[in-house]
Each structure stands twice: as C-alpha cells, then as structure tokens.
Amino acid sequence: MIYEQDADGESRYVYYGETEGPRLLAVILTERNGKLRVITAYELDAGQKRDYLERRMNEEQENGNTRQEKSGHSKVRERAG
C-alpha cells in the first residue's frame, strides 16, 4: 500500500503496481461489508511514476541486502593472491 485516504468517512487504500504490459497503475480499494471493492484504477502520472520507481528500487536494494546477510555473501569479491 502506498497510502490511505478518507473519503466521506470511508477508508480508501491506494496501491501502485505494474502490469505485464508494463503499465504503471494506481488502484484505489475500499472494504465494504467484509469485501474488497475496487473504486477506480488509472495510469500513474509523472510524479507518481517517480515515487513508485524510487520505492521499488529501494525495496529491491533492501531485499538484496537481506538475502546477502542471510547467505553470508557480499558484493565485494576478494582477490585471489
């Protein structure tokens, strides 16, 4: 989830994502009567695209660091002497 907003007392959740196309989309959801409902979906504007791509890059870097820490590998290779 990117952020939550309030619309006339109803919580709405905004998600950014990517299709196989690849199209970058925002999807707005709410919960009504225990079910998720899509309010709308639209292509991201330039600012939203920048935000989404920065977040994705940061997550990929964090996930890469976590995998390296768990495996004990690092990006720096030692020289054979």
N, C-alpha and C positions, 0 to 999 in steps of 0.2 A: 504494500500500500504506500502511496506517495503522501497522501494527506486525507484528513477527514474534514467534512464541511457540514454545516447545519442549514437545512432548507425548510423553513416554516416548522421547526421543531422536529424534523426528521433527519437522522444522521445519514449522510451520504459518504461513500468511500470512493476515492479516486485512485485508480491504478493506471500506470503506464506500462506498455508492453509492445512487443514486436510480433508481427505475423511472419509466416514463412515467405511472404512476398518480397522483400521485407518492408512492411509498412509500420510506422510507429503510431500507436494509438493510445488514446486515453479512454478508459471505460469507467463510467460512474455507476455505482451499485448502491442499493439500499436493502434493508431487510424489512419485510412486511409479512406478518402472520407466520413467522418462522421460516420464510423462504427468501432467498436472494432474488432480487429483481434488478434487471439492467434498466437504468434510467436513460442513458444515452452512451454513444461511443463516437469518437471523432478523431481525425488525424491531428497529431501534435503540431503546434505552431513552432516557430524557430526557437523561442525561449524554452519551451517545454522539451523540445528535442535535445537541446544543450543540457538541460537538467537531467533528463533520462540517461543520456550517454555518459555524463560525468558520474552519475550514481552507479551505472553498470560497470564502468571502468574501475571505480573504487571497490565495488564488491568483488570483481574478478581479482584484483590485486590482493584484497584481504583473504579471499579463498585460496589463492595461490600460496600466500604466506602460511596459512593454516596447514595446507597439505604438506608444505616443506617442513614445517616444525614437527608434524606428526611422523614424517618419514625419516627425518634427520638429515635430509639433503638440503643443500643451499645452492644458490645460483652461481656462486663463485667456485670455480674449479681450481684445484691445486695443481701446480706444475709438477710434472714428473722430473726428478732430478738426476 
